Amino acid sequence: MSLYAVIFYVLAVTVVTTTALAVTRRNLMHAIVFLVFSFFSTALLLYLLGAPFLAMLEVVIYAGAIMVLFLFIVMMLEIRPEGGSLGDYARQWLPALLLSGTTWLIMFLLILLESGRKLVLPLSTASPLVFGRFLFQKYWLGVEIASFLLFVALVGGLYLGRSDESPGE
């Protein structure tokens, strides 16, 4: 087994483990930290697979901007975990386990079906100039809609986090 294979498997286990820990934590701050580790590991996987630009986007957009936004929202809302019964716990986990099992089955079947073919991802190794031209020439409307939705989410988060009390009261 080569060094790249060892690094790949270590990163893959890290991504799966930290994502599972992020999903199962009751403390939202701990979940965010584990999710950031998962994003960094995913970026390293992308870099290892020959897509440095996508790795950089993973770090800047997900691990940077989006996770900082989540962190600010969690800090502003001051969400406290509730204690629930075992029935509530099982009722929440059963749909999640069914959906994730179905997703894993579909992914496994797709891998088996596509294992004989060569998978070509043309934009995964593209330069930033080519990627930018492709994105803003072909999908400019989608980019603008996504940026507007992020702005609305930010305003909504600020609205939810504001206090109803006046500072003088």
N, C-alpha and C positions, 0 to 999 in steps of 0.2 A: 504494500500500500504506500502510495507516495505521500509526501508532506502536504500537498494540496488536498488530497482526499481526507487526511486526518484533520486538517483545519476546517474543511467543509463540514465534516460530521460533528466536530466540536461546536461549530457555530450553529448548525442545525439543531442540535440538542439544546443549546443555549436559547435559541429563539423559541422553541416549543416550551421549554421549562419556564422562562420568564413570562411568556404570554399566558401560560396556565396559571402562574402565580398572580399575574395582574388581574385575571378574571376571578380568581377565588378569594382575593383579599377583601375584607370588610372595611378596612381603613383605606379611604380614597387616596390619601397621600402615598401610602405604600404601593397601591395599584398603579399610580402614575409613575413612580420610580421604576417599577418592574416593566412597565410599558416602554419607558425611555430606553432601558437596557435592551428590550426586544427590538426596538427601532434601530439602535446602534448595531446590534448583531445582524439584523437584516441588511443594513447598509454595507457591512463588511462582507456578507454573502454576495451581494450584488457586485461589489468591487472584485471579489475573488472570481466571479463568473464572467468578468470582462466588461462590465458596464459601470465605469467610474462616474459618468454623469448622473445616472440614476441613483448611484450610491450617495453622491453629493446632494441630490434633491431629497433623498430620504432623510438625511441628517438635517438639512436646512429647514425643510417644510414640516416634516413630521416630528422629529426629535426636538427641533427648535421651536418653530412658531406655534404649531397646534398644541403641543404639550404645555408650553408656557401659558397658552390661552386656557387650557383645561385647569392648570394649576391656579391661575387667577380666579377662575369661576368657582372652584372648590373653596378657595380661601374666602371669597366674598360671600358665598352662600352659607358657610359654616355648617355643612351637612354632618349630622351625627348618625352613626349606624344604630339601627333599632334591633332589639332582641326579639326574635321570633320563635315560634314553635317549630318542632321537627316537621310537621305537616306543611307549614309555609315554606320551609327550606326545600322539601322534596317537590312541592308544587312548582317552585321556581326552577329547579334543576332538571326536571324531567323533559320539558320542551327543549331546553338547551342541549341536553345530551342527545335527544332524538335528531335535532337539526345538525349538530356537529357530526354525529355518526353517519347521517345521510351525506353530508358534505365530504367526509373522508372516503366513503364508498364511491361516490362519483369521481373524486380525484384519483382514487386507485384504479378505477375502470378506465379513465381517460389516459392514465399513464400506461396501462397495459395495451390499450388500443394504439397509442401513438409511439410506442417504444420502437417500432420498426422504421418509423419515418424520422427524417431530420427536421427538428423544429427550428424555424427561422423567425427571429424577432429583429426586424431591420432597424427599429429605432432604439433598441437597447444599447447598441454600441455607437450610436450617432454622436457627432460632435454637438456641442451646445448651439452652434449657429444653425445647423441642419434641423435640430429638434425645435428650436425657437421658430424658425421659418415654417416648419410643418404645423406647429401648434397654432401660431397666430394667423396663418394664411387659411388653413382649412377649418379650424375649430375656434375662431375668434369669438363667436357668439357664446359658445359654451364656457369659455374662459371668463367672459364678462358676467355671465349669469352666476358662475361659481363665486366670483369675487363679490358680487352683490349679496349672495346668500351668506357668505362669511361675514360681511358687514352687518347684515340683519341679525345674525347670531350674536355678534359682539354687542350690538345695541340691546338685544334681548337679555343677554347676560348681565349687562350693566343695569338694566331696568329691574331685573329680578333681585339683584344684589343691593339695590338702594334701600335705605332705611326710611320708614314712614314717619319717624320722629324728627322734629325740627331740632337743630343744634342748640337752641336756646331753652328747650324744655327739659 
